[in-house]
């Protein structure tokens, strides 16, 4: 079972080593820390995933860092949501094909962009 914490609203300068030192200072343990970066620029996207060894440790990390102030912002810490995946490899659902003869609804879902991703972090 995975005990992963989503840590969001991080400043761009934060590294995995920074997060590790924060955890160590609080006597908290992480199996791994991954700061998510833009593939092209290598700039931090402002969030990280922390893999905790147990559920209790995960909850301790969340309690300590959720709404913790850093610079002019409040960090967000929540249990990470399962990855939705972007590919069509094994285990991923494929979009159903349009059937001939059926009219498509003119009502379409809003595009999932940066704003939708940011709102999903809040709620």
C-alpha positions in Angstrom: 0.0 0.0 0.0 1.2 3.5 -0.8 1.5 6.2 1.8 2.2 9.2 -0.4 1.8 12.8 0.6 1.1 15.6 -2.0 3.0 18.7 -0.8 1.9 21.8 -2.8 2.3 25.5 -3.1 6.1 25.3 -2.8 8.3 28.1 -4.0 10.3 27.3 -7.1 13.6 27.2 -5.2 12.6 24.2 -3.0 14.5 21.0 -3.6 14.2 17.4 -2.4 17.1 18.1 0.0 15.3 21.0 1.5 12.2 18.9 2.2 14.3 16.1 3.6 16.0 18.6 6.0 12.5 19.9 7.1 11.4 16.3 7.8 14.6 15.5 9.7 14.2 18.6 11.8 10.7 17.4 12.8 11.8 13.8 13.4 9.7 12.6 10.4 10.8 9.9 8.0 10.3 9.6 4.2 11.3 6.7 2.0 11.5 9.0 -1.0 10.9 12.7 -2.0 10.3 13.8 -5.6 9.9 17.5 -6.5 8.0 17.7 -9.8 9.8 19.8 -12.5 9.0 21.0 -16.0 10.7 18.6 -18.4 12.0 21.4 -20.7 13.1 24.1 -18.2 13.7 21.9 -15.1 12.0 24.6 -13.1 9.9 23.3 -10.1 6.2 23.1 -10.8 5.6 24.0 -7.1 4.7 20.6 -5.7 6.3 17.4 -4.5 5.4 13.9 -3.5 6.7 12.4 -0.3 6.6 8.6 0.2 6.1 7.7 3.8 6.9 4.3 5.3 3.6 4.0 7.2 0.1 5.5 7.4 0.9 7.0 10.8 4.0 8.7 9.4 2.0 10.0 6.4 -0.6 11.5 8.7 2.2 13.1 10.8 3.7 14.7 7.7 0.3 16.0 6.6 -0.4 17.5 10.1 2.9 19.2 10.3 3.1 20.7 6.8 -0.6 21.4 5.8 -1.1 25.2 6.0 2.5 25.7 7.3 3.8 29.2 6.3 6.7 29.4 4.0 7.7 32.9 2.7 4.4 34.6 1.7 2.4 31.4 1.2 0.8 28.5 3.0 1.9 25.0 2.1 -0.7 22.3 1.3 -0.2 18.7 2.4 -2.8 16.0 1.5 -2.8 12.3 0.8 -1.8 12.0 -2.9 -4.5 11.0 -5.4 -3.8 8.0 -7.6 -2.1 8.9 -10.9 -4.6 9.2 -13.8 -1.9 8.4 -16.4 -1.6 10.0 -19.8 -0.8 7.0 -22.0 -2.8 4.1 -23.4 -0.5 1.4 -22.1 -1.5 -1.6 -20.1 -4.0 -0.8 -17.4 -5.2 2.5 -18.8 -8.6 3.1 -20.1 -9.1 4.2 -23.7 -11.6 6.8 -24.8 -14.6 5.1 -26.4 -14.8 5.5 -30.2 -17.6 7.7 -31.7 -20.3 5.5 -33.2 -21.5 6.2 -36.7 -25.0 7.4 -37.0 -25.2 9.0 -33.5 -25.1 12.7 -33.1 -22.5 14.2 -30.7 -23.8 16.3 -28.0 -22.9 20.0 -28.5 -22.3 20.3 -24.8 -18.7 19.5 -24.1 -16.7 19.3 -20.9 -14.5 22.3 -20.0 -10.9 21.7 -21.1 -8.6 20.4 -18.3 -5.9 22.9 -18.1 -3.8 24.6 -15.5 -6.7 26.2 -13.8 -8.6 22.9 -13.4 -5.4 21.3 -12.0 -5.0 24.2 -9.5 -8.6 24.0 -8.4 -8.3 20.2 -8.0 -5.4 20.9 -5.5 -7.7 23.1 -3.4 -10.7 20.8 -3.3 
